[in-house]
Amino acid sequence: MNHKPTTALITGASSGIGLELAKIFAREKNNLVIVARSEDKLRELASVIQQQYAVQVFVLAKDLGNYNAAKEIFDYCTQNNIQIDYLVNNAGFGDFGFFVESNWQKQEQMINVNIMTLTYLTRLFLPDMVKRSSGRILNLASTAAFQPGPTMSVYYATKAYVLSFTEAISNELAGTGVTATALCPGATESGFKEASALEGSRLVTNKKLPASKEVAEFGYKAMMKGKVVVIHGFLNSMMAMSVRFTPRFLVRKIVRYLQDPVA
């Protein structure tokens, strides 16, 4: 009996955790729809994956900061009769510095990518999953989701949204056959710190950060098991949990200390 091949849609697939997740889904014999801004990087990845795993890879170059991007992705899948079984909202970025001095366009883009597009894609693909009584969603949150983040205020706030949103819909989806998982990595060797101008911060300086592949494998397994919230790494888990029992004024001070550049 031939089973219809399953397909994973992965945003932010051109680098870091998203790229590694694309390889994992392909290794597990899923077709892919990979989305990111850089068409060249996506095509390069598609070529490697197709040769290695003999799966179908659809490439979609989209700027997820644009409100229309989510609908365009959904329409592309609908028009090409591509059923999405796994939705991985991985795309996201941060920014380092005081909010008062920040570039508004960059903050707005961050909110659009990290919150708006993630939410809209989920809203668009979820009804079909529920109708079929099968499907899995993986949203990339962060250990940043558990507390406010002075000097990265908007980024931390967007990840708090992703965590809260994922937990809420996970509860709503109970009994439907569809699951939603929030993956909360800490700082990862993924290109994120460079993109966020975080290199000098205590958070990452002289730290051996986990590789994107390790975080991706962890997230994939959690998603397939239908777990709701997963934090990568023992220390990250301890820190996320300790926030619950620490006075909030102290949490703010600790995060600020960790975020500040090493003197």
C-alpha positions as a Markdown table, in Angstrom:
| # | Residue | x | y | z |
|---|---|---|---|---|
| 1 | Met | 0.0 | 0.0 | 0.0 |
| 2 | Asn | 1.5 | 3.4 | -1.1 |
| 3 | His | 1.4 | 6.0 | 1.6 |
| 4 | Lys | 1.1 | 9.6 | 0.4 |
| 5 | Pro | 4.4 | 11.3 | 1.1 |
| 6 | Thr | 4.2 | 13.9 | 3.9 |
| 7 | Thr | 5.5 | 17.5 | 3.5 |
| 8 | Ala | 7.1 | 19.9 | 5.9 |
| 9 | Leu | 7.0 | 23.7 | 5.4 |
| 10 | Ile | 9.9 | 25.3 | 7.1 |
| 11 | Thr | 10.5 | 29.1 | 7.3 |
| 12 | Gly | 13.9 | 30.5 | 7.8 |
| 13 | Ala | 15.4 | 27.4 | 6.2 |
| 14 | Ser | 18.5 | 29.0 | 4.6 |
| 15 | Ser | 20.6 | 28.9 | 7.7 |
| 16 | Gly | 21.0 | 27.8 | 11.4 |
| 17 | Ile | 18.3 | 25.7 | 13.1 |
| 18 | Gly | 16.0 | 26.0 | 10.1 |
| 19 | Leu | 18.5 | 24.5 | 7.7 |
| 20 | Glu | 19.2 | 21.6 | 10.0 |
| 21 | Leu | 15.5 | 21.0 | 10.5 |
| 22 | Ala | 15.1 | 20.8 | 6.7 |
| 23 | Lys | 17.8 | 18.2 | 6.5 |
| 24 | Ile | 16.2 | 16.2 | 9.3 |
| 25 | Phe | 12.7 | 16.2 | 7.7 |
| 26 | Ala | 14.3 | 15.2 | 4.4 |
| 27 | Arg | 16.3 | 12.4 | 6.1 |
| 28 | Glu | 13.0 | 11.1 | 7.5 |
| 29 | Lys | 11.6 | 11.0 | 3.9 |
| 30 | Asn | 9.4 | 14.1 | 4.0 |
| 31 | Asn | 9.1 | 16.4 | 1.0 |
| 32 | Leu | 9.9 | 20.0 | 1.8 |
| 33 | Val | 8.7 | 23.6 | 1.1 |
| 34 | Ile | 11.6 | 25.7 | 2.2 |
| 35 | Val | 11.1 | 29.5 | 2.7 |
| 36 | Ala | 13.6 | 32.3 | 3.3 |
| 37 | Arg | 14.7 | 35.6 | 1.8 |
| 38 | Ser | 17.8 | 34.3 | 0.0 |
| 39 | Glu | 16.8 | 32.3 | -3.1 |
| 40 | Asp | 20.4 | 31.4 | -3.9 |
| 41 | Lys | 20.9 | 29.8 | -0.4 |
| 42 | Leu | 17.6 | 27.9 | -0.7 |
| 43 | Arg | 18.4 | 26.6 | -4.1 |
| 44 | Glu | 21.8 | 25.4 | -2.9 |
| 45 | Leu | 20.2 | 23.7 | 0.0 |
| 46 | Ala | 17.5 | 22.1 | -2.2 |
| 47 | Ser | 20.1 | 20.7 | -4.5 |
| 48 | Val | 22.1 | 19.1 | -1.7 |
| 49 | Ile | 18.9 | 17.7 | -0.1 |
| 50 | Gln | 17.5 | 16.3 | -3.3 |
| 51 | Gln | 20.8 | 14.5 | -4.2 |
| 52 | Gln | 21.2 | 13.1 | -0.7 |
| 53 | Tyr | 17.7 | 12.1 | 0.2 |
| 54 | Ala | 15.7 | 11.9 | -3.1 |
| 55 | Val | 12.8 | 13.9 | -1.8 |
| 56 | Gln | 10.9 | 16.8 | -3.5 |
| 57 | Val | 11.9 | 20.3 | -2.4 |
| 58 | Phe | 9.9 | 23.4 | -3.3 |
| 59 | Val | 11.8 | 26.7 | -3.0 |
| 60 | Leu | 10.0 | 29.9 | -2.0 |
| 61 | Ala | 12.0 | 33.1 | -1.7 |
| 62 | Lys | 9.9 | 35.4 | 0.5 |
| 63 | Asp | 10.5 | 38.3 | 2.9 |
| 64 | Leu | 8.5 | 37.2 | 5.9 |
| 65 | Gly | 8.5 | 40.8 | 7.2 |
| 66 | Asn | 5.9 | 41.5 | 4.5 |
| 67 | Tyr | 2.3 | 41.0 | 5.7 |
| 68 | Asn | 1.3 | 39.3 | 2.4 |
| 69 | Ala | 4.0 | 36.7 | 2.6 |
| 70 | Ala | 2.0 | 34.2 | 4.7 |
| 71 | Lys | -1.0 | 34.3 | 2.3 |
| 72 | Glu | 1.3 | 34.0 | -0.7 |
| 73 | Ile | 3.0 | 30.9 | 0.8 |
| 74 | Phe | -0.4 | 29.4 | 1.5 |
| 75 | Asp | -1.7 | 30.2 | -2.0 |
| 76 | Tyr | 1.4 | 28.6 | -3.5 |
| 77 | Cys | 0.8 | 25.4 | -1.6 |
| 78 | Thr | -2.9 | 25.4 | -2.5 |
| 79 | Gln | -2.4 | 26.1 | -6.2 |
| 80 | Asn | 0.3 | 23.3 | -6.4 |
| 81 | Asn | -1.8 | 20.9 | -4.4 |
| 82 | Ile | 0.8 | 20.6 | -1.7 |
| 83 | Gln | -0.6 | 19.3 | 1.6 |
| 84 | Ile | 1.4 | 20.6 | 4.6 |
| 85 | Asp | 1.6 | 18.0 | 7.3 |
| 86 | Tyr | 4.3 | 19.7 | 9.4 |
| 87 | Leu | 4.5 | 23.5 | 9.8 |
| 88 | Val | 7.7 | 24.8 | 11.2 |
| 89 | Asn | 7.7 | 28.5 | 12.0 |
| 90 | Asn | 11.4 | 28.9 | 12.5 |
| 91 | Ala | 12.1 | 32.3 | 10.9 |
| 92 | Gly | 13.0 | 35.0 | 13.4 |
| 93 | Phe | 15.6 | 37.6 | 14.3 |
| 94 | Gly | 16.7 | 39.9 | 17.2 |
| 95 | Asp | 18.2 | 43.3 | 17.7 |
| 96 | Phe | 20.6 | 44.5 | 20.4 |
| 97 | Gly | 20.5 | 47.9 | 22.0 |
| 98 | Phe | 18.3 | 50.4 | 23.9 |
| 99 | Phe | 14.8 | 50.6 | 22.5 |
| 100 | Val | 14.9 | 54.4 | 22.6 |
| 101 | Glu | 17.8 | 54.4 | 20.1 |
| 102 | Ser | 16.5 | 51.6 | 18.0 |
| 103 | Asn | 15.7 | 51.7 | 14.3 |
| 104 | Trp | 11.9 | 51.5 | 14.2 |
| 105 | Gln | 11.8 | 49.8 | 10.8 |
| 106 | Lys | 13.9 | 46.9 | 12.2 |
| 107 | Gln | 11.7 | 46.6 | 15.3 |
| 108 | Glu | 8.6 | 46.5 | 13.1 |
| 109 | Gln | 10.1 | 43.9 | 10.8 |
| 110 | Met | 11.0 | 41.8 | 13.9 |
| 111 | Ile | 7.4 | 42.0 | 15.1 |
| 112 | Asn | 6.1 | 41.1 | 11.6 |
| 113 | Val | 8.5 | 38.1 | 11.2 |
| 114 | Asn | 8.5 | 36.8 | 14.8 |
| 115 | Ile | 4.8 | 37.3 | 15.5 |
| 116 | Met | 2.6 | 38.3 | 12.6 |
| 117 | Thr | 3.7 | 35.9 | 9.9 |
| 118 | Leu | 4.1 | 33.0 | 12.4 |
| 119 | Thr | 0.5 | 33.5 | 13.6 |
| 120 | Tyr | -0.9 | 34.0 | 10.2 |
| 121 | Leu | 0.7 | 30.9 | 8.7 |
| 122 | Thr | -0.6 | 28.9 | 11.7 |
| 123 | Arg | -4.1 | 30.3 | 11.1 |
| 124 | Leu | -4.0 | 29.5 | 7.4 |
| 125 | Phe | -2.7 | 25.9 | 7.6 |
| 126 | Leu | -4.3 | 24.8 | 10.8 |
| 127 | Pro | -7.9 | 24.3 | 9.6 |
| 128 | Asp | -6.9 | 21.6 | 7.0 |
| 129 | Met | -4.8 | 19.8 | 9.6 |
| 130 | Val | -7.8 | 19.7 | 12.0 |
| 131 | Lys | -10.0 | 18.5 | 9.2 |
| 132 | Arg | -7.6 | 15.6 | 8.5 |
| 133 | Ser | -7.1 | 15.0 | 12.2 |
| 134 | Ser | -3.4 | 15.0 | 11.7 |
| 135 | Gly | -0.6 | 17.6 | 11.6 |
| 136 | Arg | 2.1 | 19.1 | 13.8 |
| 137 | Ile | 3.3 | 22.6 | 14.3 |
| 138 | Leu | 6.7 | 23.6 | 15.7 |
| 139 | Asn | 7.1 | 27.2 | 16.7 |
| 140 | Leu | 10.6 | 28.6 | 17.5 |
| 141 | Ala | 10.3 | 30.4 | 20.8 |
| 142 | Ser | 13.4 | 30.9 | 23.0 |
| 143 | Thr | 14.6 | 30.9 | 26.6 |
| 144 | Ala | 14.1 | 34.6 | 26.1 |
| 145 | Ala | 10.3 | 33.9 | 26.3 |
| 146 | Phe | 10.4 | 33.4 | 30.1 |
| 147 | Gln | 11.5 | 36.9 | 31.2 |
| 148 | Pro | 11.8 | 40.5 | 30.0 |
| 149 | Gly | 15.0 | 41.4 | 28.2 |
| 150 | Pro | 16.5 | 44.8 | 28.7 |
| 151 | Thr | 18.7 | 45.8 | 25.6 |
| 152 | Met | 16.7 | 43.3 | 23.5 |
| 153 | Ser | 13.2 | 44.4 | 24.7 |
| 154 | Val | 11.2 | 43.7 | 21.5 |
| 155 | Tyr | 12.9 | 40.4 | 20.7 |
| 156 | Tyr | 12.2 | 39.0 | 24.2 |
| 157 | Ala | 8.6 | 40.2 | 24.1 |
| 158 | Thr | 8.1 | 38.6 | 20.7 |
| 159 | Lys | 9.3 | 35.2 | 22.0 |
| 160 | Ala | 7.1 | 35.5 | 25.1 |
| 161 | Tyr | 4.2 | 35.9 | 22.6 |
| 162 | Val | 5.3 | 32.8 | 20.6 |
| 163 | Leu | 5.4 | 30.7 | 23.8 |
| 164 | Ser | 2.1 | 31.9 | 25.1 |
| 165 | Phe | 0.3 | 31.6 | 21.8 |
| 166 | Thr | 1.7 | 28.0 | 21.2 |
| 167 | Glu | 0.7 | 26.9 | 24.7 |
| 168 | Ala | -2.8 | 28.3 | 24.2 |
| 169 | Ile | -3.5 | 26.7 | 20.8 |
| 170 | Ser | -2.0 | 23.4 | 22.0 |
| 171 | Asn | -4.7 | 23.3 | 24.7 |
| 172 | Glu | -7.4 | 24.2 | 22.1 |
| 173 | Leu | -6.1 | 21.4 | 19.8 |
| 174 | Ala | -6.4 | 18.6 | 22.4 |
| 175 | Gly | -8.3 | 15.7 | 20.9 |
| 176 | Thr | -8.0 | 16.9 | 17.3 |
| 177 | Gly | -5.0 | 14.8 | 16.3 |
| 178 | Val | -3.0 | 18.0 | 15.8 |
| 179 | Thr | -0.3 | 19.2 | 18.1 |
| 180 | Ala | 1.6 | 22.5 | 18.6 |
| 181 | Thr | 5.1 | 22.6 | 20.2 |
| 182 | Ala | 7.2 | 25.6 | 21.3 |
| 183 | Leu | 10.9 | 24.9 | 21.1 |
| 184 | Cys | 12.9 | 27.2 | 23.5 |
| 185 | Pro | 16.6 | 27.1 | 22.7 |
| 186 | Gly | 19.1 | 29.3 | 24.5 |
| 187 | Ala | 22.0 | 30.9 | 22.7 |
| 188 | Thr | 22.9 | 28.7 | 19.8 |
| 189 | Glu | 25.7 | 28.5 | 17.3 |
| 190 | Ser | 23.4 | 29.5 | 14.5 |
| 191 | Gly | 24.4 | 32.9 | 13.1 |
| 192 | Phe | 21.8 | 34.6 | 15.3 |
| 193 | Lys | 24.2 | 36.4 | 17.6 |
| 194 | Glu | 26.0 | 38.0 | 14.6 |
| 195 | Ala | 22.7 | 39.0 | 13.1 |
| 196 | Ser | 21.6 | 40.5 | 16.4 |
| 197 | Ala | 24.9 | 42.2 | 17.1 |
| 198 | Leu | 25.2 | 40.2 | 20.3 |
| 199 | Glu | 28.8 | 39.0 | 19.9 |
| 200 | Gly | 30.2 | 41.1 | 22.8 |
| 201 | Ser | 27.5 | 40.2 | 25.3 |
| 202 | Arg | 28.2 | 38.1 | 28.5 |
| 203 | Leu | 25.5 | 35.8 | 27.3 |
| 204 | Val | 27.7 | 34.3 | 24.5 |
| 205 | Thr | 31.3 | 35.5 | 25.2 |
| 206 | Asn | 33.7 | 32.5 | 25.9 |
| 207 | Lys | 30.7 | 30.2 | 26.0 |
| 208 | Lys | 30.6 | 26.9 | 24.1 |
| 209 | Leu | 27.2 | 27.2 | 22.5 |
| 210 | Pro | 25.3 | 24.1 | 21.2 |
| 211 | Ala | 25.3 | 23.5 | 17.5 |
| 212 | Ser | 22.2 | 24.2 | 15.4 |
| 213 | Lys | 22.0 | 20.5 | 14.5 |
| 214 | Glu | 21.8 | 19.4 | 18.1 |
| 215 | Val | 18.9 | 21.9 | 18.8 |
| 216 | Ala | 17.2 | 20.9 | 15.6 |
| 217 | Glu | 17.3 | 17.2 | 16.4 |
| 218 | Phe | 16.0 | 17.9 | 19.9 |
| 219 | Gly | 13.1 | 20.1 | 18.5 |
| 220 | Tyr | 12.2 | 17.5 | 15.8 |
| 221 | Lys | 11.9 | 14.7 | 18.4 |
| 222 | Ala | 9.8 | 16.9 | 20.7 |
| 223 | Met | 7.5 | 17.9 | 17.9 |
| 224 | Met | 7.0 | 14.3 | 16.8 |
| 225 | Lys | 6.1 | 13.3 | 20.3 |
| 226 | Gly | 3.6 | 16.2 | 20.5 |
| 227 | Lys | 5.3 | 17.9 | 23.5 |
| 228 | Val | 4.0 | 21.4 | 24.2 |
| 229 | Val | 7.0 | 23.3 | 25.7 |
| 230 | Val | 10.6 | 22.1 | 25.4 |
| 231 | Ile | 13.7 | 23.8 | 26.6 |
| 232 | His | 17.0 | 22.7 | 25.1 |
| 233 | Gly | 19.8 | 22.1 | 27.7 |
| 234 | Phe | 19.7 | 21.4 | 31.4 |
| 235 | Leu | 21.1 | 24.8 | 32.5 |
| 236 | Asn | 18.6 | 26.6 | 30.2 |
| 237 | Ser | 15.8 | 24.6 | 31.8 |
| 238 | Met | 16.9 | 25.5 | 35.3 |
| 239 | Met | 17.2 | 29.2 | 34.5 |
| 240 | Ala | 13.8 | 29.3 | 32.8 |
| 241 | Met | 12.2 | 27.6 | 35.8 |
| 242 | Ser | 14.0 | 29.7 | 38.4 |
| 243 | Val | 12.4 | 32.9 | 37.0 |
| 244 | Arg | 9.1 | 31.7 | 38.5 |
| 245 | Phe | 10.5 | 32.0 | 42.0 |
| 246 | Thr | 12.7 | 35.1 | 41.6 |
| 247 | Pro | 11.3 | 38.7 | 42.3 |
| 248 | Arg | 10.7 | 40.4 | 38.9 |
| 249 | Phe | 13.0 | 43.4 | 39.7 |
| 250 | Leu | 15.8 | 40.9 | 40.2 |
| 251 | Val | 15.1 | 39.0 | 37.0 |
| 252 | Arg | 15.3 | 42.3 | 35.1 |
| 253 | Lys | 18.7 | 43.1 | 36.7 |
| 254 | Ile | 20.1 | 39.6 | 36.0 |
| 255 | Val | 19.0 | 39.6 | 32.4 |
| 256 | Arg | 20.5 | 43.1 | 31.9 |
| 257 | Tyr | 23.8 | 42.0 | 33.5 |
| 258 | Leu | 24.0 | 38.9 | 31.2 |
| 259 | Gln | 23.1 | 40.9 | 28.1 |
| 260 | Asp | 25.6 | 43.7 | 28.6 |
| 261 | Pro | 28.9 | 43.6 | 26.8 |
| 262 | Val | 31.9 | 42.2 | 28.7 |
| 263 | Ala | 34.0 | 45.2 | 30.0 |
